[in-house]
């Protein structure tokens, strides 16, 4: 009979696995790549600031508009997707390729706890990589002698961070599942993020609801192209429903990843 | 003998490849050597024993319980894998602490057992060094330490002596024998017969996914001795040497190798042959260039046994 497994032990084990995973994920080549993308986003923020300060473009841009565009394009559809894709697909596949998964699988821990620990590490590293970029971008665009807009729009920053976290929950869980399931997981993830989502987001009808980005766009406080088109064709999902869907999707993908990890045999190459 | 580990009609295949083929065995406390050439199915069997693979057919139980996805059993099991893979950035102590924490031990006990395991494999001084900076032998020893640190009742060691220096080998052999005497079930795999002989007399001989022989290692030795051994000799005058050795009573045949300038003799008593050869060659004034025994490996033994 499989032994009972307490909540406290589950938390303790998932924390240990998260710490081991965090170290492996952070000190990998992926971090260099993600760092480069982060610098690119910051460079865009700097460019936006220059445009605002020197009025290079003859249009009445406000910091809120530039920040919103930056968030919806560079951060949400680019940085968040890449960070969750690279780290999420690596959670299991890197341990299988590195053959270290054996050490975790011969411990008295249910495999769903292994998956949970790894997922916690993923969320942590994603926040560490994305949050400073968002806050710094906000500061770059808003900090000036008159600090009124800086404080006035702070609620937007808070909301954006919350939405980014929800996006990371859902994308992270999906890419963790793909990583636990497929051998060429990055490719599959790229096809989903930039193929499927890229096409379906602009289509009218129910298919839009088969993407994560649809729910994220529905609650996003800024306007972007896809969001504008969605508004035009009246296909946004209600905020509460969208939040709930993102949480449910994350739970579904994470649950599926756990089942995958439990049932799949990882045959390490000799 | 009370059976701790039992396999019944156990098979494992990967697509068209059969790794373990209808194997039935029963093991109790003590050391058992899992012997077989590369590709015999040893590693697959060990992965079945350690719950990393699911049987394709048949059953495998530890203490009467199925192993696959039975996480509670792993409290009683320690596994030293063959592959040289680690969390390279961790120190030896961090590696053991992290893995021991997953065994449900309290923090103080984790620290205590980490120290004990490191001392047992003689890595106390290198405890705070990163594993990435360890030598091959040290890496092998830290791998062994993580398998024994939680004091399991069953130890599965896949090629534990690979890459170790002579002192490390000697020490590991001593430890394996000691664990066996303590009443643990220790399964050690190797493709080198004399390594296993140094640890135990009880072996499970595998070939092509099947258990070829089970029991005392000396019985295997006897089986081997029934077959003539091949000895390849390259010297200044192979024809003259052939005349001399073909008259020896235990020499069964002599074959020439014109391309290499040598010959292969088949002898039923290789020890006698090696003893007589120097004197024969000296008396005839022959110069010896090379002498090797193609039979001096386990692969040849298996070849004989399955013939």
Boltz contact constraints between the chains, C-beta under 6 A:
constraints:
  - contact:
      token1: [A, 2]
      token2: [B, 70]
      max_distance: 6.0
  - contact:
      token1: [A, 2]
      token2: [B, 72]
      max_distance: 6.0
  - contact:
      token1: [A, 3]
      token2: [B, 72]
      max_distance: 6.0
  - contact:
      token1: [A, 9]
      token2: [B, 104]
      max_distance: 6.0
  - contact:
      token1: [A, 13]
      token2: [B, 102]
      max_distance: 6.0
  - contact:
      token1: [A, 16]
      token2: [B, 98]
      max_distance: 6.0
  - contact:
      token1: [A, 16]
      token2: [B, 101]
      max_distance: 6.0
  - contact:
      token1: [A, 16]
      token2: [B, 102]
      max_distance: 6.0
  - contact:
      token1: [A, 20]
      token2: [B, 98]
      max_distance: 6.0
  - contact:
      token1: [A, 23]
      token2: [B, 89]
      max_distance: 6.0
  - contact:
      token1: [A, 27]
      token2: [B, 89]
      max_distance: 6.0
  - contact:
      token1: [A, 98]
      token2: [B, 85]
      max_distance: 6.0
  - contact:
      token1: [A, 99]
      token2: [B, 83]
      max_distance: 6.0
  - contact:
      token1: [A, 99]
      token2: [B, 85]
      max_distance: 6.0
  - contact:
      token1: [A, 100]
      token2: [B, 85]
      max_distance: 6.0
  - contact:
      token1: [A, 102]
      token2: [B, 81]
      max_distance: 6.0
  - contact:
      token1: [A, 103]
      token2: [B, 99]
      max_distance: 6.0
  - contact:
      token1: [A, 105]
      token2: [B, 52]
      max_distance: 6.0
  - contact:
      token1: [A, 106]
      token2: [B, 50]
      max_distance: 6.0
  - contact:
      token1: [A, 106]
      token2: [B, 74]
      max_distance: 6.0
  - contact:
      token1: [A, 106]
      token2: [B, 79]
      max_distance: 6.0
  - contact:
      token1: [A, 107]
      token2: [B, 74]
      max_distance: 6.0
  - contact:
      token1: [A, 107]
      token2: [B, 102]
      max_distance: 6.0
  - contact:
      token1: [A, 108]
      token2: [B, 71]
      max_distance: 6.0
  - contact:
      token1: [A, 108]
      token2: [B, 72]
      max_distance: 6.0
  - contact:
      token1: [A, 108]
      token2: [B, 74]
      max_distance: 6.0
  - contact:
      token1: [A, 108]
      token2: [B, 75]
      max_distance: 6.0
  - contact:
      token1: [A, 109]
      token2: [B, 71]
      max_distance: 6.0
  - contact:
      token1: [A, 109]
      token2: [B, 102]
      max_distance: 6.0
  - contact:
      token1: [A, 110]
      token2: [B, 71]
      max_distance: 6.0
  - contact:
      token1: [A, 265]
      token2: [B, 53]
      max_distance: 6.0
  - contact:
      token1: [A, 265]
      token2: [B, 54]
      max_distance: 6.0
